[in-house]
Amino acid sequence: MPKTDIPIWEKANLTIEEAAAYFNMGTDKIRELTDDKNCTCVLWNGTKRLIKRKPFEDYLNRQFSI
């Protein structure tokens, strides 16, 4: 079965690099915002950090500045 590329805006979970591109911020800022172990915007796949796109977007929409 061939691999199909899913558009970034349709993905439920994003890599750090995809999240940085999607949200127009640096990878270091994404890591800083999601470093808290109780962060509900992160899904861990082993040691790989995936950003839950919709919850992270909702979080950013509630912020005045980051």
PDBQT receptor file of N, H, CA, C and O in Angstrom, charges set to zero:
ATOM      1  N   MET A   1       0.849  -1.182   0.000  1.00  0.00    +0.000 N 
ATOM      2  CA  MET A   1       0.000   0.000   0.000  1.00  0.00    +0.000 C 
ATOM      3  C   MET A   1       0.892   1.242   0.000  1.00  0.00    +0.000 C 
ATOM      4  O   MET A   1       1.727   1.386   0.893  1.00  0.00    +0.000 OA
ATOM      5  N   PRO A   2       0.742   2.131  -0.965  1.00  0.00    +0.000 N 
ATOM      6  CA  PRO A   2       1.593   3.323  -1.025  1.00  0.00    +0.000 C 
ATOM      7  C   PRO A   2       1.264   4.301   0.096  1.00  0.00    +0.000 C 
ATOM      8  O   PRO A   2       0.115   4.439   0.515  1.00  0.00    +0.000 OA
ATOM      9  N   LYS A   3       2.313   4.974   0.565  1.00  0.00    +0.000 N 
ATOM     10  H   LYS A   3       3.246   4.861   0.225  1.00  0.00    +0.000 HD
ATOM     11  CA  LYS A   3       2.148   5.979   1.611  1.00  0.00    +0.000 C 
ATOM     12  C   LYS A   3       1.566   7.244   0.978  1.00  0.00    +0.000 C 
ATOM     13  O   LYS A   3       2.057   7.727  -0.042  1.00  0.00    +0.000 OA
ATOM     14  N   THR A   4       0.513   7.768   1.601  1.00  0.00    +0.000 N 
ATOM     15  H   THR A   4       0.114   7.376   2.430  1.00  0.00    +0.000 HD
ATOM     16  CA  THR A   4      -0.066   9.016   1.113  1.00  0.00    +0.000 C 
ATOM     17  C   THR A   4       0.262  10.120   2.098  1.00  0.00    +0.000 C 
ATOM     18  O   THR A   4       0.219   9.922   3.313  1.00  0.00    +0.000 OA
ATOM     19  N   ASP A   5       0.585  11.268   1.569  1.00  0.00    +0.000 N 
ATOM     20  H   ASP A   5       0.620  11.428   0.583  1.00  0.00    +0.000 HD
ATOM     21  CA  ASP A   5       0.883  12.418   2.420  1.00  0.00    +0.000 C 
ATOM     22  C   ASP A   5      -0.415  13.111   2.789  1.00  0.00    +0.000 C 
ATOM     23  O   ASP A   5      -1.207  13.486   1.925  1.00  0.00    +0.000 OA
ATOM     24  N   ILE A   6      -0.616  13.273   4.078  1.00  0.00    +0.000 N 
ATOM     25  H   ILE A   6       0.027  12.969   4.780  1.00  0.00    +0.000 HD
ATOM     26  CA  ILE A   6      -1.799  13.953   4.595  1.00  0.00    +0.000 C 
ATOM     27  C   ILE A   6      -1.433  15.417   4.802  1.00  0.00    +0.000 C 
ATOM     28  O   ILE A   6      -0.387  15.713   5.379  1.00  0.00    +0.000 OA
ATOM     29  N   PRO A   7      -2.275  16.336   4.344  1.00  0.00    +0.000 N 
ATOM     30  CA  PRO A   7      -1.975  17.758   4.565  1.00  0.00    +0.000 C 
ATOM     31  C   PRO A   7      -1.849  18.058   6.059  1.00  0.00    +0.000 C 
ATOM     32  O   PRO A   7      -2.565  17.485   6.879  1.00  0.00    +0.000 OA
ATOM     33  N   ILE A   8      -0.942  18.953   6.395  1.00  0.00    +0.000 N 
ATOM     34  H   ILE A   8      -0.360  19.419   5.729  1.00  0.00    +0.000 HD
ATOM     35  CA  ILE A   8      -0.624  19.258   7.791  1.00  0.00    +0.000 C 
ATOM     36  C   ILE A   8      -1.861  19.745   8.557  1.00  0.00    +0.000 C 
ATOM     37  O   ILE A   8      -1.998  19.459   9.746  1.00  0.00    +0.000 OA
ATOM     38  N   TRP A   9      -2.752  20.467   7.897  1.00  0.00    +0.000 N 
ATOM     39  H   TRP A   9      -2.640  20.698   6.930  1.00  0.00    +0.000 HD
ATOM     40  CA  TRP A   9      -3.933  21.000   8.579  1.00  0.00    +0.000 C 
ATOM     41  C   TRP A   9      -4.991  19.939   8.839  1.00  0.00    +0.000 C 
ATOM     42  O   TRP A   9      -5.974  20.216   9.526  1.00  0.00    +0.000 OA
ATOM     43  N   GLU A  10      -4.817  18.726   8.307  1.00  0.00    +0.000 N 
ATOM     44  H   GLU A  10      -4.018  18.501   7.748  1.00  0.00    +0.000 HD
ATOM     45  CA  GLU A  10      -5.744  17.632   8.554  1.00  0.00    +0.000 C 
ATOM     46  C   GLU A  10      -5.204  16.626   9.559  1.00  0.00    +0.000 C 
ATOM     47  O   GLU A  10      -5.939  15.739   9.995  1.00  0.00    +0.000 OA
ATOM     48  N   LYS A  11      -3.946  16.745   9.930  1.00  0.00    +0.000 N 
ATOM     49  H   LYS A  11      -3.349  17.465   9.576  1.00  0.00    +0.000 HD
ATOM     50  CA  LYS A  11      -3.342  15.812  10.873  1.00  0.00    +0.000 C 
ATOM     51  C   LYS A  11      -3.811  16.109  12.286  1.00  0.00    +0.000 C 
ATOM     52  O   LYS A  11      -3.943  17.271  12.673  1.00  0.00    +0.000 OA
ATOM     53  N   ALA A  12      -4.060  15.069  13.049  1.00  0.00    +0.000 N 
ATOM     54  H   ALA A  12      -3.953  14.125  12.736  1.00  0.00    +0.000 HD
ATOM     55  CA  ALA A  12      -4.458  15.225  14.449  1.00  0.00    +0.000 C 
ATOM     56  C   ALA A  12      -3.244  15.527  15.315  1.00  0.00    +0.000 C 
ATOM     57  O   ALA A  12      -3.333  16.316  16.256  1.00  0.00    +0.000 OA
ATOM     58  N   ASN A  13      -2.113  14.907  15.006  1.00  0.00    +0.000 N 
ATOM     59  H   ASN A  13      -2.040  14.266  14.242  1.00  0.00    +0.000 HD
ATOM     60  CA  ASN A  13      -0.884  15.078  15.775  1.00  0.00    +0.000 C 
ATOM     61  C   ASN A  13       0.236  15.508  14.849  1.00  0.00    +0.000 C 
ATOM     62  O   ASN A  13       0.367  15.011  13.730  1.00  0.00    +0.000 OA
ATOM     63  N   LEU A  14       1.047  16.447  15.338  1.00  0.00    +0.000 N 
ATOM     64  H   LEU A  14       0.941  16.850  16.246  1.00  0.00    +0.000 HD
ATOM     65  CA  LEU A  14       2.132  16.996  14.539  1.00  0.00    +0.000 C 
ATOM     66  C   LEU A  14       3.472  16.757  15.215  1.00  0.00    +0.000 C 
ATOM     67  O   LEU A  14       3.561  16.742  16.442  1.00  0.00    +0.000 OA
ATOM     68  N   THR A  15       4.507  16.571  14.416  1.00  0.00    +0.000 N 
ATOM     69  H   THR A  15       4.434  16.583  13.419  1.00  0.00    +0.000 HD
ATOM     70  CA  THR A  15       5.856  16.534  14.969  1.00  0.00    +0.000 C 
ATOM     71  C   THR A  15       6.210  17.963  15.401  1.00  0.00    +0.000 C 
ATOM     72  O   THR A  15       5.502  18.913  15.068  1.00  0.00    +0.000 OA
ATOM     73  N   ILE A  16       7.295  18.098  16.134  1.00  0.00    +0.000 N 
ATOM     74  H   ILE A  16       7.869  17.326  16.405  1.00  0.00    +0.000 HD
ATOM     75  CA  ILE A  16       7.744  19.425  16.564  1.00  0.00    +0.000 C 
ATOM     76  C   ILE A  16       7.971  20.317  15.339  1.00  0.00    +0.000 C 
ATOM     77  O   ILE A  16       7.576  21.483  15.338  1.00  0.00    +0.000 OA
ATOM     78  N   GLU A  17       8.596  19.778  14.313  1.00  0.00    +0.000 N 
ATOM     79  H   GLU A  17       8.917  18.831  14.313  1.00  0.00    +0.000 HD
ATOM     80  CA  GLU A  17       8.898  20.555  13.114  1.00  0.00    +0.000 C 
ATOM     81  C   GLU A  17       7.625  20.953  12.371  1.00  0.00    +0.000 C 
ATOM     82  O   GLU A  17       7.507  22.083  11.898  1.00  0.00    +0.000 OA
ATOM     83  N   GLU A  18       6.673  20.024  12.269  1.00  0.00    +0.000 N 
ATOM     84  H   GLU A  18       6.769  19.106  12.653  1.00  0.00    +0.000 HD
ATOM     85  CA  GLU A  18       5.400  20.342  11.620  1.00  0.00    +0.000 C 
ATOM     86  C   GLU A  18       4.635  21.398  12.418  1.00  0.00    +0.000 C 
ATOM     87  O   GLU A  18       4.061  22.320  11.837  1.00  0.00    +0.000 OA
ATOM     88  N   ALA A  19       4.626  21.267  13.743  1.00  0.00    +0.000 N 
ATOM     89  H   ALA A  19       5.093  20.519  14.214  1.00  0.00    +0.000 HD
ATOM     90  CA  ALA A  19       3.932  22.232  14.600  1.00  0.00    +0.000 C 
ATOM     91  C   ALA A  19       4.565  23.617  14.464  1.00  0.00    +0.000 C 
ATOM     92  O   ALA A  19       3.856  24.622  14.420  1.00  0.00    +0.000 OA
ATOM     93  N   ALA A  20       5.886  23.671  14.398  1.00  0.00    +0.000 N 
ATOM     94  H   ALA A  20       6.462  22.854  14.433  1.00  0.00    +0.000 HD
ATOM     95  CA  ALA A  20       6.577  24.951  14.239  1.00  0.00    +0.000 C 
ATOM     96  C   ALA A  20       6.172  25.613  12.928  1.00  0.00    +0.000 C 
ATOM     97  O   ALA A  20       5.931  26.820  12.898  1.00  0.00    +0.000 OA
ATOM     98  N   ALA A  21       6.094  24.857  11.861  1.00  0.00    +0.000 N 
ATOM     99  H   ALA A  21       6.290  23.877  11.885  1.00  0.00    +0.000 HD
ATOM    100  CA  ALA A  21       5.679  25.400  10.571  1.00  0.00    +0.000 C 
ATOM    101  C   ALA A  21       4.212  25.808  10.595  1.00  0.00    +0.000 C 
ATOM    102  O   ALA A  21       3.861  26.878  10.097  1.00  0.00    +0.000 OA
ATOM    103  N   TYR A  22       3.363  24.980  11.161  1.00  0.00    +0.000 N 
ATOM    104  H   TYR A  22       3.649  24.111  11.565  1.00  0.00    +0.000 HD
ATOM    105  CA  TYR A  22       1.920  25.234  11.184  1.00  0.00    +0.000 C 
ATOM    106  C   TYR A  22       1.586  26.468  12.028  1.00  0.00    +0.000 C 
ATOM    107  O   TYR A  22       0.779  27.302  11.618  1.00  0.00    +0.000 OA
ATOM    108  N   PHE A  23       2.208  26.582  13.204  1.00  0.00    +0.000 N 
ATOM    109  H   PHE A  23       2.864  25.905  13.537  1.00  0.00    +0.000 HD
ATOM    110  CA  PHE A  23       1.890  27.674  14.124  1.00  0.00    +0.000 C 
ATOM    111  C   PHE A  23       2.817  28.879  13.964  1.00  0.00    +0.000 C 
ATOM    112  O   PHE A  23       2.680  29.869  14.683  1.00  0.00    +0.000 OA
ATOM    113  N   ASN A  24       3.751  28.796  13.029  1.00  0.00    +0.000 N 
ATOM    114  H   ASN A  24       3.862  27.992  12.445  1.00  0.00    +0.000 HD
ATOM    115  CA  ASN A  24       4.667  29.896  12.725  1.00  0.00    +0.000 C 
ATOM    116  C   ASN A  24       5.474  30.334  13.957  1.00  0.00    +0.000 C 
ATOM    117  O   ASN A  24       5.522  31.516  14.299  1.00  0.00    +0.000 OA
ATOM    118  N   MET A  25       6.098  29.361  14.605  1.00  0.00    +0.000 N 
ATOM    119  H   MET A  25       6.058  28.401  14.328  1.00  0.00    +0.000 HD
ATOM    120  CA  MET A  25       6.984  29.646  15.735  1.00  0.00    +0.000 C 
ATOM    121  C   MET A  25       8.129  28.651  15.715  1.00  0.00    +0.000 C 
ATOM    122  O   MET A  25       8.083  27.653  14.995  1.00  0.00    +0.000 OA
ATOM    123  N   GLY A  26       9.146  28.923  16.499  1.00  0.00    +0.000 N 
ATOM    124  H   GLY A  26       9.183  29.734  17.083  1.00  0.00    +0.000 HD
ATOM    125  CA  GLY A  26      10.327  28.075  16.504  1.00  0.00    +0.000 C 
ATOM    126  C   GLY A  26      10.125  26.756  17.242  1.00  0.00    +0.000 C 
ATOM    127  O   GLY A  26       9.237  26.622  18.083  1.00  0.00    +0.000 OA
ATOM    128  N   THR A  27      10.966  25.796  16.905  1.00  0.00    +0.000 N 
ATOM    129  H   THR A  27      11.688  25.905  16.221  1.00  0.00    +0.000 HD
ATOM    130  CA  THR A  27      10.893  24.494  17.559  1.00  0.00    +0.000 C 
ATOM    131  C   THR A  27      11.227  24.604  19.042  1.00  0.00    +0.000 C 
ATOM    132  O   THR A  27      10.652  23.886  19.860  1.00  0.00    +0.000 OA
ATOM    133  N   ASP A  28      12.151  25.495  19.396  1.00  0.00    +0.000 N 
ATOM    134  H   ASP A  28      12.618  26.077  18.731  1.00  0.00    +0.000 HD
ATOM    135  CA  ASP A  28      12.502  25.671  20.815  1.00  0.00    +0.000 C 
ATOM    136  C   ASP A  28      11.309  26.200  21.605  1.00  0.00    +0.000 C 
ATOM    137  O   ASP A  28      11.101  25.785  22.745  1.00  0.00    +0.000 OA
ATOM    138  N   LYS A  29      10.526  27.102  21.029  1.00  0.00    +0.000 N 
ATOM    139  H   LYS A  29      10.696  27.439  20.102  1.00  0.00    +0.000 HD
ATOM    140  CA  LYS A  29       9.350  27.649  21.704  1.00  0.00    +0.000 C 
ATOM    141  C   LYS A  29       8.285  26.570  21.867  1.00  0.00    +0.000 C 
ATOM    142  O   LYS A  29       7.627  26.505  22.906  1.00  0.00    +0.000 OA
ATOM    143  N   ILE A  30       8.108  25.728  20.858  1.00  0.00    +0.000 N 
ATOM    144  H   ILE A  30       8.642  25.781  20.015  1.00  0.00    +0.000 HD
ATOM    145  CA  ILE A  30       7.150  24.613  20.956  1.00  0.00    +0.000 C 
ATOM    146  C   ILE A  30       7.564  23.690  22.101  1.00  0.00    +0.000 C 
ATOM    147  O   ILE A  30       6.732  23.293  22.916  1.00  0.00    +0.000 OA
ATOM    148  N   ARG A  31       8.856  23.352  22.157  1.00  0.00    +0.000 N 
ATOM    149  H   ARG A  31       9.532  23.675  21.495  1.00  0.00    +0.000 HD
ATOM    150  CA  ARG A  31       9.343  22.480  23.235  1.00  0.00    +0.000 C 
ATOM    151  C   ARG A  31       9.142  23.139  24.600  1.00  0.00    +0.000 C 
ATOM    152  O   ARG A  31       8.719  22.484  25.553  1.00  0.00    +0.000 OA
ATOM    153  N   GLU A  32       9.447  24.437  24.690  1.00  0.00    +0.000 N 
ATOM    154  H   GLU A  32       9.791  24.968  23.916  1.00  0.00    +0.000 HD
ATOM    155  CA  GLU A  32       9.294  25.162  25.955  1.00  0.00    +0.000 C 
ATOM    156  C   GLU A  32       7.839  25.141  26.427  1.00  0.00    +0.000 C 
ATOM    157  O   GLU A  32       7.569  24.918  27.607  1.00  0.00    +0.000 OA
ATOM    158  N   LEU A  33       6.916  25.369  25.514  1.00  0.00    +0.000 N 
ATOM    159  H   LEU A  33       7.136  25.550  24.555  1.00  0.00    +0.000 HD
ATOM    160  CA  LEU A  33       5.499  25.406  25.873  1.00  0.00    +0.000 C 
ATOM    161  C   LEU A  33       4.942  24.036  26.231  1.00  0.00    +0.000 C 
ATOM    162  O   LEU A  33       3.933  23.940  26.930  1.00  0.00    +0.000 OA
ATOM    163  N   THR A  34       5.589  22.977  25.759  1.00  0.00    +0.000 N 
ATOM    164  H   THR A  34       6.408  23.055  25.192  1.00  0.00    +0.000 HD
ATOM    165  CA  THR A  34       5.071  21.628  26.000  1.00  0.00    +0.000 C 
ATOM    166  C   THR A  34       5.962  20.803  26.927  1.00  0.00    +0.000 C 
ATOM    167  O   THR A  34       5.790  19.588  27.023  1.00  0.00    +0.000 OA
ATOM    168  N   ASP A  35       6.912  21.447  27.610  1.00  0.00    +0.000 N 
ATOM    169  H   ASP A  35       7.052  22.434  27.532  1.00  0.00    +0.000 HD
ATOM    170  CA  ASP A  35       7.826  20.717  28.500  1.00  0.00    +0.000 C 
ATOM    171  C   ASP A  35       7.172  20.214  29.781  1.00  0.00    +0.000 C 
ATOM    172  O   ASP A  35       7.622  19.215  30.343  1.00  0.00    +0.000 OA
ATOM    173  N   ASP A  36       6.132  20.873  30.254  1.00  0.00    +0.000 N 
ATOM    174  H   ASP A  36       5.767  21.685  29.798  1.00  0.00    +0.000 HD
ATOM    175  CA  ASP A  36       5.482  20.464  31.497  1.00  0.00    +0.000 C 
ATOM    176  C   ASP A  36       4.949  19.044  31.352  1.00  0.00    +0.000 C 
ATOM    177  O   ASP A  36       4.285  18.725  30.365  1.00  0.00    +0.000 OA
ATOM    178  N   LYS A  37       5.238  18.191  32.332  1.00  0.00    +0.000 N 
ATOM    179  H   LYS A  37       5.778  18.449  33.133  1.00  0.00    +0.000 HD
ATOM    180  CA  LYS A  37       4.807  16.790  32.242  1.00  0.00    +0.000 C 
ATOM    181  C   LYS A  37       3.287  16.645  32.276  1.00  0.00    +0.000 C 
ATOM    182  O   LYS A  37       2.761  15.602  31.887  1.00  0.00    +0.000 OA
ATOM    183  N   ASN A  38       2.576  17.670  32.733  1.00  0.00    +0.000 N 
ATOM    184  H   ASN A  38       3.003  18.518  33.049  1.00  0.00    +0.000 HD
ATOM    185  CA  ASN A  38       1.112  17.631  32.785  1.00  0.00    +0.000 C 
ATOM    186  C   ASN A  38       0.468  18.306  31.578  1.00  0.00    +0.000 C 
ATOM    187  O   ASN A  38      -0.748  18.492  31.553  1.00  0.00    +0.000 OA
ATOM    188  N   CYS A  39       1.258  18.669  30.589  1.00  0.00    +0.000 N 
ATOM    189  H   CYS A  39       2.247  18.517  30.609  1.00  0.00    +0.000 HD
ATOM    190  CA  CYS A  39       0.737  19.333  29.400  1.00  0.00    +0.000 C 
ATOM    191  C   CYS A  39      -0.209  18.385  28.662  1.00  0.00    +0.000 C 
ATOM    192  O   CYS A  39       0.158  17.259  28.325  1.00  0.00    +0.000 OA
ATOM    193  N   THR A  40      -1.416  18.852  28.420  1.00  0.00    +0.000 N 
ATOM    194  H   THR A  40      -1.714  19.766  28.693  1.00  0.00    +0.000 HD
ATOM    195  CA  THR A  40      -2.421  18.008  27.758  1.00  0.00    +0.000 C 
ATOM    196  C   THR A  40      -2.342  18.107  26.232  1.00  0.00    +0.000 C 
ATOM    197  O   THR A  40      -3.126  17.467  25.531  1.00  0.00    +0.000 OA
ATOM    198  N   CYS A  41      -1.415  18.894  25.721  1.00  0.00    +0.000 N 
ATOM    199  H   CYS A  41      -0.779  19.414  26.290  1.00  0.00    +0.000 HD
ATOM    200  CA  CYS A  41      -1.270  19.072  24.270  1.00  0.00    +0.000 C 
ATOM    201  C   CYS A  41      -0.232  18.143  23.671  1.00  0.00    +0.000 C 
ATOM    202  O   CYS A  41       0.042  18.216  22.473  1.00  0.00    +0.000 OA
ATOM    203  N   VAL A  42       0.352  17.269  24.481  1.00  0.00    +0.000 N 
ATOM    204  H   VAL A  42       0.130  17.209  25.454  1.00  0.00    +0.000 HD
ATOM    205  CA  VAL A  42       1.430  16.398  24.004  1.00  0.00    +0.000 C 
ATOM    206  C   VAL A  42       1.004  14.939  24.071  1.00  0.00    +0.000 C 
ATOM    207  O   VAL A  42       0.381  14.499  25.037  1.00  0.00    +0.000 OA
ATOM    208  N   LEU A  43       1.350  14.205  23.034  1.00  0.00    +0.000 N 
ATOM    209  H   LEU A  43       1.856  14.562  22.249  1.00  0.00    +0.000 HD
ATOM    210  CA  LEU A  43       1.181  12.763  22.994  1.00  0.00    +0.000 C 
ATOM    211  C   LEU A  43       2.572  12.179  22.829  1.00  0.00    +0.000 C 
ATOM    212  O   LEU A  43       3.252  12.464  21.843  1.00  0.00    +0.000 OA
ATOM    213  N   TRP A  44       2.999  11.370  23.777  1.00  0.00    +0.000 N 
ATOM    214  H   TRP A  44       2.447  11.139  24.578  1.00  0.00    +0.000 HD
ATOM    215  CA  TRP A  44       4.325  10.765  23.712  1.00  0.00    +0.000 C 
ATOM    216  C   TRP A  44       4.230   9.404  23.027  1.00  0.00    +0.000 C 
ATOM    217  O   TRP A  44       3.422   8.556  23.407  1.00  0.00    +0.000 OA
ATOM    218  N   ASN A  45       5.068   9.212  22.016  1.00  0.00    +0.000 N 
ATOM    219  H   ASN A  45       5.724   9.900  21.708  1.00  0.00    +0.000 HD
ATOM    220  CA  ASN A  45       5.209   7.933  21.333  1.00  0.00    +0.000 C 
ATOM    221  C   ASN A  45       6.628   7.469  21.631  1.00  0.00    +0.000 C 
ATOM    222  O   ASN A  45       7.555   7.751  20.871  1.00  0.00    +0.000 OA
ATOM    223  N   GLY A  46       6.791   6.760  22.736  1.00  0.00    +0.000 N 
ATOM    224  H   GLY A  46       6.038   6.532  23.353  1.00  0.00    +0.000 HD
ATOM    225  CA  GLY A  46       8.127   6.425  23.223  1.00  0.00    +0.000 C 
ATOM    226  C   GLY A  46       8.776   7.707  23.698  1.00  0.00    +0.000 C 
ATOM    227  O   GLY A  46       8.292   8.342  24.635  1.00  0.00    +0.000 OA
ATOM    228  N   THR A  47       9.868   8.091  23.058  1.00  0.00    +0.000 N 
ATOM    229  H   THR A  47      10.261   7.575  22.297  1.00  0.00    +0.000 HD
ATOM    230  CA  THR A  47      10.526   9.349  23.417  1.00  0.00    +0.000 C 
ATOM    231  C   THR A  47      10.196  10.465  22.424  1.00  0.00    +0.000 C 
ATOM    232  O   THR A  47      10.694  11.583  22.555  1.00  0.00    +0.000 OA
ATOM    233  N   LYS A  48       9.368  10.164  21.447  1.00  0.00    +0.000 N 
ATOM    234  H   LYS A  48       8.963   9.255  21.341  1.00  0.00    +0.000 HD
ATOM    235  CA  LYS A  48       8.997  11.158  20.427  1.00  0.00    +0.000 C 
ATOM    236  C   LYS A  48       7.794  11.963  20.916  1.00  0.00    +0.000 C 
ATOM    237  O   LYS A  48       6.766  11.405  21.300  1.00  0.00    +0.000 OA
ATOM    238  N   ARG A  49       7.947  13.279  20.891  1.00  0.00    +0.000 N 
ATOM    239  H   ARG A  49       8.782  13.732  20.578  1.00  0.00    +0.000 HD
ATOM    240  CA  ARG A  49       6.896  14.197  21.332  1.00  0.00    +0.000 C 
ATOM    241  C   ARG A  49       6.061  14.614  20.123  1.00  0.00    +0.000 C 
ATOM    242  O   ARG A  49       6.581  15.193  19.169  1.00  0.00    +0.000 OA
ATOM    243  N   LEU A  50       4.768  14.315  20.172  1.00  0.00    +0.000 N 
ATOM    244  H   LEU A  50       4.346  13.845  20.947  1.00  0.00    +0.000 HD
ATOM    245  CA  LEU A  50       3.844  14.752  19.138  1.00  0.00    +0.000 C 
ATOM    246  C   LEU A  50       2.918  15.800  19.741  1.00  0.00    +0.000 C 
ATOM    247  O   LEU A  50       2.496  15.679  20.891  1.00  0.00    +0.000 OA
ATOM    248  N   ILE A  51       2.612  16.811  18.971  1.00  0.00    +0.000 N 
ATOM    249  H   ILE A  51       2.955  16.909  18.037  1.00  0.00    +0.000 HD
ATOM    250  CA  ILE A  51       1.756  17.898  19.429  1.00  0.00    +0.000 C 
ATOM    251  C   ILE A  51       0.344  17.637  18.931  1.00  0.00    +0.000 C 
ATOM    252  O   ILE A  51       0.115  17.475  17.732  1.00  0.00    +0.000 OA
ATOM    253  N   LYS A  52      -0.602  17.599  19.868  1.00  0.00    +0.000 N 
ATOM    254  H   LYS A  52      -0.416  17.731  20.842  1.00  0.00    +0.000 HD
ATOM    255  CA  LYS A  52      -2.008  17.451  19.499  1.00  0.00    +0.000 C 
ATOM    256  C   LYS A  52      -2.454  18.793  18.916  1.00  0.00    +0.000 C 
ATOM    257  O   LYS A  52      -2.580  19.787  19.632  1.00  0.00    +0.000 OA
ATOM    258  N   ARG A  53      -2.687  18.799  17.615  1.00  0.00    +0.000 N 
ATOM    259  H   ARG A  53      -2.585  17.992  17.033  1.00  0.00    +0.000 HD
ATOM    260  CA  ARG A  53      -2.909  20.053  16.888  1.00  0.00    +0.000 C 
ATOM    261  C   ARG A  53      -4.072  20.867  17.439  1.00  0.00    +0.000 C 
ATOM    262  O   ARG A  53      -3.889  22.043  17.751  1.00  0.00    +0.000 OA
ATOM    263  N   LYS A  54      -5.240  20.295  17.567  1.00  0.00    +0.000 N 
ATOM    264  H   LYS A  54      -5.389  19.339  17.313  1.00  0.00    +0.000 HD
ATOM    265  CA  LYS A  54      -6.429  21.051  17.989  1.00  0.00    +0.000 C 
ATOM    266  C   LYS A  54      -6.295  21.573  19.425  1.00  0.00    +0.000 C 
ATOM    267  O   LYS A  54      -6.524  22.762  19.645  1.00  0.00    +0.000 OA
ATOM    268  N   PRO A  55      -5.932  20.735  20.418  1.00  0.00    +0.000 N 
ATOM    269  CA  PRO A  55      -5.775  21.275  21.778  1.00  0.00    +0.000 C 
ATOM    270  C   PRO A  55      -4.696  22.359  21.870  1.00  0.00    +0.000 C 
ATOM    271  O   PRO A  55      -4.856  23.326  22.615  1.00  0.00    +0.000 OA
ATOM    272  N   PHE A  56      -3.597  22.205  21.117  1.00  0.00    +0.000 N 
ATOM    273  H   PHE A  56      -3.467  21.420  20.512  1.00  0.00    +0.000 HD
ATOM    274  CA  PHE A  56      -2.541  23.219  21.153  1.00  0.00    +0.000 C 
ATOM    275  C   PHE A  56      -3.032  24.509  20.506  1.00  0.00    +0.000 C 
ATOM    276  O   PHE A  56      -2.724  25.602  20.981  1.00  0.00    +0.000 OA
ATOM    277  N   GLU A  57      -3.791  24.385  19.428  1.00  0.00    +0.000 N 
ATOM    278  H   GLU A  57      -4.042  23.497  19.041  1.00  0.00    +0.000 HD
ATOM    279  CA  GLU A  57      -4.368  25.557  18.776  1.00  0.00    +0.000 C 
ATOM    280  C   GLU A  57      -5.334  26.274  19.726  1.00  0.00    +0.000 C 
ATOM    281  O   GLU A  57      -5.325  27.502  19.807  1.00  0.00    +0.000 OA
ATOM    282  N   ASP A  58      -6.164  25.510  20.445  1.00  0.00    +0.000 N 
ATOM    283  H   ASP A  58      -6.171  24.512  20.380  1.00  0.00    +0.000 HD
ATOM    284  CA  ASP A  58      -7.091  26.093  21.423  1.00  0.00    +0.000 C 
ATOM    285  C   ASP A  58      -6.322  26.803  22.536  1.00  0.00    +0.000 C 
ATOM    286  O   ASP A  58      -6.698  27.897  22.956  1.00  0.00    +0.000 OA
ATOM    287  N   TYR A  59      -5.242  26.177  23.012  1.00  0.00    +0.000 N 
ATOM    288  H   TYR A  59      -4.937  25.288  22.671  1.00  0.00    +0.000 HD
ATOM    289  CA  TYR A  59      -4.399  26.787  24.042  1.00  0.00    +0.000 C 
ATOM    290  C   TYR A  59      -3.844  28.127  23.563  1.00  0.00    +0.000 C 
ATOM    291  O   TYR A  59      -3.911  29.120  24.287  1.00  0.00    +0.000 OA
ATOM    292  N   LEU A  60      -3.302  28.159  22.357  1.00  0.00    +0.000 N 
ATOM    293  H   LEU A  60      -3.248  27.353  21.768  1.00  0.00    +0.000 HD
ATOM    294  CA  LEU A  60      -2.722  29.389  21.821  1.00  0.00    +0.000 C 
ATOM    295  C   LEU A  60      -3.777  30.479  21.628  1.00  0.00    +0.000 C 
ATOM    296  O   LEU A  60      -3.492  31.660  21.826  1.00  0.00    +0.000 OA
ATOM    297  N   ASN A  61      -4.984  30.092  21.247  1.00  0.00    +0.000 N 
ATOM    298  H   ASN A  61      -5.216  29.133  21.086  1.00  0.00    +0.000 HD
ATOM    299  CA  ASN A  61      -6.052  31.062  21.049  1.00  0.00    +0.000 C 
ATOM    300  C   ASN A  61      -6.461  31.746  22.358  1.00  0.00    +0.000 C 
ATOM    301  O   ASN A  61      -6.992  32.857  22.332  1.00  0.00    +0.000 OA
ATOM    302  N   ARG A  62      -6.220  31.096  23.495  1.00  0.00    +0.000 N 
ATOM    303  H   ARG A  62      -5.789  30.194  23.515  1.00  0.00    +0.000 HD
ATOM    304  CA  ARG A  62      -6.562  31.668  24.792  1.00  0.00    +0.000 C 
ATOM    305  C   ARG A  62      -5.447  32.543  25.370  1.00  0.00    +0.000 C 
ATOM    306  O   ARG A  62      -5.649  33.194  26.395  1.00  0.00    +0.000 OA
ATOM    307  N   GLN A  63      -4.275  32.569  24.731  1.00  0.00    +0.000 N 
ATOM    308  H   GLN A  63      -4.110  32.040  23.898  1.00  0.00    +0.000 HD
ATOM    309  CA  GLN A  63      -3.124  33.313  25.256  1.00  0.00    +0.000 C 
ATOM    310  C   GLN A  63      -3.066  34.716  24.684  1.00  0.00    +0.000 C 
ATOM    311  O   GLN A  63      -3.431  34.950  23.532  1.00  0.00    +0.000 OA
ATOM    312  N   PHE A  64      -2.601  35.647  25.508  1.00  0.00    +0.000 N 
ATOM    313  H   PHE A  64      -2.304  35.457  26.444  1.00  0.00    +0.000 HD
ATOM    314  CA  PHE A  64      -2.362  37.019  25.063  1.00  0.00    +0.000 C 
ATOM    315  C   PHE A  64      -0.973  37.124  24.439  1.00  0.00    +0.000 C 
ATOM    316  O   PHE A  64      -0.798  37.771  23.406  1.00  0.00    +0.000 OA
ATOM    317  N   SER A  65       0.011  36.487  25.068  1.00  0.00    +0.000 N 
ATOM    318  H   SER A  65      -0.131  35.962  25.907  1.00  0.00    +0.000 HD
ATOM    319  CA  SER A  65       1.375  36.456  24.540  1.00  0.00    +0.000 C 
ATOM    320  C   SER A  65       2.038  35.170  25.010  1.00  0.00    +0.000 C 
ATOM    321  O   SER A  65       1.623  34.553  25.991  1.00  0.00    +0.000 OA
ATOM    322  N   ILE A  66       3.075  34.787  24.287  1.00  0.00    +0.000 N 
ATOM    323  H   ILE A  66       3.412  35.288  23.490  1.00  0.00    +0.000 HD
ATOM    324  CA  ILE A  66       3.821  33.575  24.682  1.00  0.00    +0.000 C 
ATOM    325  C   ILE A  66       5.297  33.872  24.724  1.00  0.00    +0.000 C 
ATOM    326  O   ILE A  66       6.095  32.987  25.034  1.00  0.00    +0.000 OA
TER     327      ILE A  66
